[in-house]
């Protein structure tokens, strides 16, 4: 196991920005850490070369893209769009064009994940289905029904034997990877509410992450909702003990801004990191294990709509509504 890098979250600062100019909805580092792929509301996915500071469009997305993942060797990038398609790309191609396109779901594909051994791709969407595909050729492996609501997110357990999917009402379904057999069902109850006044559901599993050792499962979203229409609620992350399935922590924001925790990362040092955005602005939060409120928070220039931890575990990428991708470093300034 790689050594845990030494970080000081309280010294986190932005070290690089790409001003795209159109609101952003997703971002992911490639396995090398050189590229940041991001989805924008201009219906395209873009690749930012952070070393050359150049961006290139992936030709042919034509959709809002929230799901971005990579093959184990990093040679291929997979995107998942609101048009129901999965698209494979050559990660480092001079002019990225589709290698393979699949009509995968009816309606939005909300999220995708690649298995730890790199052989399978999981996808989830508004058709309430969880699907598995072979990474090598995109062939369907199996479809797993069971959710009664839009499925927002999916993640593989680090040992690869199971995966977890989470939906609008914050139900978490465990599945056996090899058979598709349904296992435990958990729920992050605090991250969902039905607003009787507006007759609307608000909530959903906006992000999922496992700790590197597989002992913790974290999910994020919005809590304390009082008005679904105006997004009056607060960002929150809920932690489960994976072995017992019991909720062990509920991370909250001290100032209670009007925002959703759109992204999260469980850092190997034991810190939970969250990125939030909404009417109250954009924030990065840092929580210690077992503590309800953050020990450090950073007010961002605009609403954060996604977060990804770099392969070096020192840098963070955040995608923002103001059309800027920001990379932050979690160590003291040089």
C-alpha positions in Angstrom: 0.0 0.0 0.0 1.3 3.5 -0.9 2.4 5.7 1.9 -0.1 8.3 3.0 1.0 11.7 1.9 1.5 14.4 4.6 -1.1 17.1 4.2 -2.2 20.2 6.1 -5.8 20.8 5.2 -5.8 24.2 7.0 -3.2 25.4 4.4 -5.3 24.4 1.4 -5.0 26.9 -1.4 -5.8 27.2 -5.1 -2.8 26.7 -7.2 -4.2 26.6 -10.7 -7.4 27.7 -12.6 -8.9 27.1 -16.0 -11.5 29.6 -16.9 -13.8 27.8 -19.3 -16.6 30.4 -19.4 -19.6 28.1 -19.2 -21.1 26.5 -16.0 -19.4 23.2 -15.0 -21.1 20.1 -13.6 -18.3 17.5 -13.2 -14.6 17.0 -13.0 -12.1 14.1 -12.7 -8.4 13.7 -12.7 -7.1 11.0 -15.1 -4.9 8.3 -13.4 -1.7 10.1 -14.3 -2.9 13.3 -12.6 -1.9 15.4 -15.7 -5.3 15.8 -17.2 -8.5 17.0 -15.7 -11.7 16.1 -17.6 -14.7 18.1 -17.0 -18.3 18.4 -18.1 -19.9 21.7 -18.9 -23.4 23.1 -19.7 -22.2 23.7 -23.2 -23.1 20.0 -23.8 -19.4 19.0 -24.1 -16.7 17.3 -22.1 -13.3 18.9 -22.1 -9.8 17.7 -21.4 -7.5 20.2 -19.6 -3.8 19.5 -19.8 -2.6 21.0 -16.6 1.0 21.0 -17.6 0.6 22.8 -20.9 -2.5 24.7 -19.7 -4.5 23.8 -22.8 -8.0 22.5 -23.2 -9.4 20.2 -25.9 -13.0 19.3 -26.5 -14.1 15.7 -26.8 -15.9 15.8 -30.1 -19.4 14.3 -30.1 -20.8 14.4 -26.6 -23.7 16.7 -27.2 -25.0 16.2 -23.7 -24.5 17.3 -20.1 -22.1 14.8 -18.6 -21.9 14.1 -14.9 -20.2 10.6 -15.1 -16.5 10.4 -16.0 -14.3 7.3 -15.4 -11.1 5.7 -16.7 -9.7 2.4 -17.7 -7.3 0.9 -15.2 -4.2 1.9 -17.3 -5.7 5.3 -18.0 -5.5 4.8 -21.8 -9.3 5.2 -22.2 -11.8 7.6 -20.8 -15.5 6.8 -20.4 -18.2 9.5 -20.2 -21.9 9.1 -19.3 -24.4 11.7 -20.5 -27.9 12.9 -19.8 -28.7 11.5 -23.3 -28.5 7.9 -21.9 -25.2 7.1 -23.7 -21.9 5.7 -22.6 -18.9 6.8 -24.7 -15.3 5.5 -24.8 -12.5 7.9 -25.8 -8.7 7.6 -26.1 -7.5 9.6 -23.1 -4.4 11.3 -24.6 -5.5 11.6 -28.3 -4.6 14.9 -30.0 -8.2 15.2 -31.1 -10.4 12.9 -29.0 -13.2 11.2 -30.9 -15.5 8.4 -29.8 -14.1 4.9 -29.9 -17.3 3.3 -28.9 -20.8 4.6 -28.1 -23.6 2.7 -26.3 -27.2 3.5 -25.8 -27.1 2.4 -22.2 -30.1 3.8 -20.3 -33.5 5.4 -21.0 -33.0 8.9 -19.8 -30.1 10.3 -17.8 -27.0 8.3 -17.0 -26.3 9.8 -13.6 -23.0 8.1 -12.7 -20.5 5.4 -13.7 -17.7 3.5 -11.9 -14.9 1.1 -13.0 -14.2 -2.0 -11.0 -10.9 -2.2 -9.1 -9.6 -4.9 -11.5 -10.5 -2.7 -14.5 -12.7 -5.3 -16.2 -16.2 -4.0 -15.5 -18.0 -0.7 -15.8 -21.1 0.1 -13.7 -23.7 2.6 -14.8 -26.9 4.0 -13.1 -29.6 6.3 -14.2 -33.1 7.7 -14.2 -34.5 4.4 -15.5 -34.0 3.1 -11.9 -31.5 0.5 -13.2 -28.0 -0.6 -12.3 -26.1 -2.1 -15.2 -22.7 -3.8 -15.7 -20.7 -3.7 -18.9 -17.3 -5.2 -20.0 -14.7 -2.5 -20.2 -12.9 -4.2 -23.0 -15.7 -4.2 -25.6 -18.7 -2.6 -23.9 -20.8 -5.7 -24.0 -23.7 -5.9 -21.4 -23.0 -8.2 -18.5 -26.2 -7.8 -16.5 -29.0 -5.5 -15.4 -29.9 -5.2 -11.8 -33.4 -3.8 -11.1 -34.7 -3.0 -7.6 -34.5 0.8 -7.1 -37.9 2.5 -7.0 -36.5 5.9 -7.8 -33.9 7.6 -10.0 -30.4 6.1 -9.2 -28.0 8.9 -8.6 -24.6 7.3 -7.9 -22.6 4.1 -7.9 -19.3 2.9 -6.5 -17.3 -0.4 -6.2 -16.0 -1.6 -2.9 -12.2 -1.6 -3.0 -12.1 -5.4 -2.9 -14.2 -5.5 -6.1 -16.6 -8.1 -4.8 -19.5 -5.7 -4.3 -20.8 -2.4 -5.5 -23.2 0.1 -4.0 -25.8 2.2 -5.7 -27.7 5.2 -4.2 -31.0 6.8 -5.3 -33.1 9.9 -4.9 -34.6 8.8 -1.6 -31.1 8.0 -0.4 -31.6 4.2 -0.4 -28.3 2.4 -0.7 -28.3 -1.0 -2.4 -25.5 -3.5 -2.1 -24.9 -5.9 -5.0 -22.6 -8.9 -5.5 -20.4 -8.0 -8.5 -20.0 -11.6 -9.7 -23.7 -12.6 -9.6 -25.7 -9.4 -9.4 -27.4 -10.7 -6.3 -28.9 -8.0 -4.1 -27.5 -7.7 -0.6 -28.1 -5.3 2.2 -30.2 -2.1 1.9 -29.2 0.9 3.9 -30.6 4.5 3.9 -29.0 7.9 4.7 -32.4 9.2 6.0 -31.1 12.7 6.8 -30.2 13.4 3.2 -33.8 13.1 1.9 -37.1 14.9 2.6 -40.5 15.1 1.0 -41.7 18.7 0.9 -45.5 18.5 1.4 -46.0 22.2 0.5 -44.4 21.8 -2.9 -45.2 18.1 -3.2 -41.6 17.5 -4.2 -38.8 15.1 -3.2 -35.5 16.7 -2.4 -32.3 14.9 -1.6 -30.4 12.1 -3.3 -27.0 10.5 -3.0 -24.9 13.1 -4.7 -21.6 11.4 -4.2 -20.3 8.1 -2.9 -16.8 7.1 -1.7 -15.2 4.2 0.1 -12.1 4.5 2.3 -9.1 2.8 0.8 -9.3 0.0 3.3 -13.0 -0.5 2.5 -14.1 -0.1 6.2 -16.0 3.1 5.6 -18.7 4.1 3.2 -19.4 7.9 2.8 -22.3 9.6 0.9 -23.2 13.2 0.6 -26.1 15.5 -0.2 -28.4 18.0 1.4 -30.0 17.9 4.9 -32.3 20.1 7.1 -34.4 21.0 4.1 -37.2 23.5 4.8 -38.0 24.5 1.2 -37.5 22.2 -1.7 -38.2 24.8 -4.4 -35.5 27.3 -3.1 -33.0 24.6 -2.1 -33.1 25.7 1.5 -31.0 23.1 3.3 -27.5 22.4 4.3 -24.6 20.3 3.0 -23.9 17.1 4.8 -21.9 13.9 4.6 -23.0 10.6 6.2 -20.5 7.9 7.1 -21.4 4.2 7.5 -19.3 1.4 9.0 -19.2 -1.0 6.1 -19.0 -4.2 8.1 -22.1 -3.5 10.3 -24.0 -1.2 8.0 -24.5 1.2 10.9 -24.3 5.0 10.5 -21.3 6.2 12.5 -21.1 9.9 11.7 -23.0 12.8 10.2 -20.8 15.6 9.1 -22.4 19.1 9.0 -21.4 22.7 8.3 -21.2 25.1 11.2 -22.6 28.1 9.4 -25.4 26.1 7.7 -25.2 27.6 4.2 -27.9 27.0 1.6 -26.0 24.4 -0.4 -25.7 20.8 -1.4 -22.6 18.6 -0.8 -22.1 17.7 -4.5 -18.7 16.0 -4.1 -16.7 14.2 -1.4 -13.5 12.3 -0.8 -12.3 10.1 2.0 -8.6 11.0 2.3 -6.3 8.1 3.4 -5.2 10.3 6.3 -8.6 9.9 7.8 -10.0 13.3 6.8 -13.3 13.6 5.0 -13.4 16.3 2.3 -16.6 17.8 0.9 -17.4 20.3 -1.8 -20.6 22.2 -1.6 -22.5 24.6 -3.8 -25.9 26.4 -3.9 -27.6 29.7 -3.3 -25.3 30.2 -0.3 -22.2 30.0 -2.4 -19.3 27.5 -2.8 -17.3 25.8 0.0 -14.6 23.2 0.7 -15.1 21.4 4.0 -12.7 19.3 6.0 -13.9 17.0 8.8 -12.1 14.8 11.3 -13.3 11.3 12.0 -16.3 11.2 14.4 -16.7 15.0 14.6 -20.0 16.6 13.5 -18.7 20.0 12.4 -15.7 20.8 10.1 -12.3 21.7 11.6 -11.6 23.9 8.5 -13.6 25.4 5.7 -12.8 27.5 2.6 -15.2 29.9 0.9 -14.8 29.4 -2.8 -15.4 32.1 -5.4 -18.5 30.4 -6.7 -20.7 27.3 -6.2 -18.8 24.0 -6.3 -20.6 21.3 -8.2 -18.1 18.4 -8.1 -14.8 17.4 -6.5 -12.1 14.8 -7.2 -9.0 13.8 -5.3 -5.9 13.6 -7.4 -3.8 10.4 -7.6 -1.1 12.0 -5.5 -3.7 12.6 -2.7 -2.4 16.1 -2.3 -4.4 18.0 -4.9 -8.1 18.5 -5.3 -10.1 19.5 -8.5 -13.4 21.3 -8.1 -15.8 22.3 -10.9 -17.7 25.5 -10.4 -20.9 27.2 -11.6 -18.8 30.3 -12.7 -17.2 28.1 -15.4 -13.9 27.7 -13.7 -12.0 24.4 -12.8 -9.9 25.0 -9.7 -7.0 22.8 -8.5 -6.2 23.2 -4.8 -3.2 21.9 -2.9 -3.5 20.6 0.7 -0.1 21.6 1.9 1.6 24.8 3.1 2.5 27.3 0.3 6.1 26.9 -0.9 
